[in-house]
Amino acid sequence: MISNPFTDPKWANKTVDIIDRCVGFVRNKTTKPFANLLRAIVFGIIAIVAGFIVFILGLIGLARGLQELLDIWLTRPNAVWISYFVLAILFSGTGAMMMRKRHASTSNSDKK
């Protein structure tokens, strides 16, 4: 504990050390977890936005790549609409599969 300031020459250093430990303890229990939470939220939002941008640019690249591939054998207007048709079938099939699996039957009455 803190000693008498009149007889102890290291009283100021001891007092500062105790205050520093108390402030450090409070900071470690309050400010650091809050800062880590905010950091995780911000980096999570950045990752979601970056992932969304990469996904959209990937879809654009897929459409353009398919158009360029079909452009080898077909005219440009036909390559464009056929690429859109192929991608529509691909995405519709994927969506239909997801819609089929969205409600998993858990009751025994559904399994007749």
C-alpha positions as CSV (number, residue, x, y, z in Angstrom):
1,M,0.0,0.0,0.0
2,I,1.0,3.6,-0.3
3,S,3.3,4.7,2.5
4,N,3.7,8.0,4.2
5,P,4.8,10.7,1.7
6,F,6.9,12.5,4.3
7,T,9.2,9.6,5.1
8,D,9.3,7.6,1.8
9,P,11.3,9.2,-1.0
10,K,9.8,6.7,-3.5
11,W,6.3,7.7,-2.6
12,A,5.6,9.4,-5.9
13,N,6.8,6.5,-8.0
14,K,4.8,4.0,-6.0
15,T,1.7,6.1,-6.3
16,V,2.1,6.5,-10.0
17,D,2.7,2.8,-10.4
18,I,-0.6,2.0,-8.5
19,I,-2.6,4.5,-10.5
20,D,-1.0,3.1,-13.8
21,R,-1.9,-0.4,-12.8
22,C,-5.5,0.6,-12.0
23,V,-6.0,2.5,-15.2
24,G,-4.4,-0.3,-17.2
25,F,-6.7,-2.8,-15.6
26,V,-9.8,-0.7,-16.4
27,R,-8.6,-0.1,-19.9
28,N,-7.9,-3.8,-20.5
29,K,-11.4,-4.7,-19.3
30,T,-13.4,-2.0,-21.0
31,T,-11.7,-0.1,-23.9
32,K,-9.7,-2.9,-25.5
33,P,-12.7,-5.4,-25.9
34,F,-14.8,-2.5,-27.3
35,A,-12.0,-1.5,-29.7
36,N,-11.6,-5.1,-30.8
37,L,-15.4,-5.4,-31.3
38,L,-15.5,-2.3,-33.4
39,R,-12.4,-3.4,-35.4
40,A,-14.1,-6.8,-36.1
41,I,-17.3,-5.0,-37.2
42,V,-15.4,-2.6,-39.5
43,F,-13.2,-5.3,-41.1
44,G,-16.3,-7.6,-41.4
45,I,-18.2,-4.9,-43.3
46,I,-15.1,-4.3,-45.5
47,A,-14.8,-8.0,-46.2
48,I,-18.5,-8.3,-47.1
49,V,-18.4,-5.3,-49.5
50,A,-15.2,-6.6,-51.1
51,G,-16.7,-10.1,-51.5
52,F,-19.8,-8.6,-53.0
53,I,-17.7,-6.6,-55.5
54,V,-15.6,-9.6,-56.4
55,F,-18.8,-11.7,-56.9
56,I,-20.4,-9.1,-59.2
57,L,-17.1,-8.6,-61.2
58,G,-16.9,-12.4,-61.4
59,L,-20.4,-12.6,-62.9
60,I,-19.5,-9.9,-65.4
61,G,-16.3,-11.7,-66.3
62,L,-18.2,-14.9,-66.7
63,A,-20.7,-13.3,-69.0
64,R,-18.0,-11.6,-71.1
65,G,-15.9,-14.7,-71.2
66,L,-18.8,-16.8,-72.5
67,Q,-19.6,-14.1,-75.1
68,E,-16.0,-14.1,-76.3
69,L,-16.0,-17.9,-76.4
70,L,-19.2,-18.0,-78.4
71,D,-18.0,-15.2,-80.6
72,I,-15.6,-17.7,-82.1
73,W,-18.3,-19.7,-83.8
74,L,-21.3,-17.3,-83.9
75,T,-21.9,-13.7,-84.9
76,R,-21.6,-11.1,-82.1
77,P,-25.3,-10.5,-81.5
78,N,-26.1,-14.2,-81.5
79,A,-23.1,-14.8,-79.1
80,V,-24.5,-12.2,-76.7
81,W,-28.0,-13.5,-76.5
82,I,-27.0,-17.1,-76.3
83,S,-24.6,-16.3,-73.5
84,Y,-27.4,-14.6,-71.6
85,F,-29.6,-17.6,-72.2
86,V,-27.0,-20.0,-71.0
87,L,-26.4,-18.0,-67.8
88,A,-30.1,-17.6,-67.2
89,I,-30.5,-21.4,-67.4
90,L,-27.5,-21.9,-65.1
91,F,-28.8,-19.4,-62.5
92,S,-32.4,-20.6,-62.8
93,G,-31.3,-24.2,-62.2
94,T,-29.3,-23.2,-59.2
95,G,-32.2,-21.2,-57.8
96,A,-34.6,-24.0,-58.3
97,M,-32.3,-26.4,-56.5
98,M,-32.0,-23.9,-53.6
99,M,-35.8,-23.5,-53.5
100,R,-36.3,-27.3,-53.3
101,K,-33.9,-27.5,-50.3
102,R,-35.2,-24.5,-48.4
103,H,-37.7,-26.4,-46.3
104,A,-36.3,-29.5,-44.8
105,S,-39.2,-31.8,-43.7
106,T,-38.8,-32.6,-40.0
107,S,-42.1,-34.2,-39.2
108,N,-43.0,-37.8,-39.9
109,S,-46.3,-36.9,-41.5
110,D,-44.4,-35.5,-44.5
111,K,-42.6,-38.8,-45.2
112,K,-45.5,-40.9,-46.4
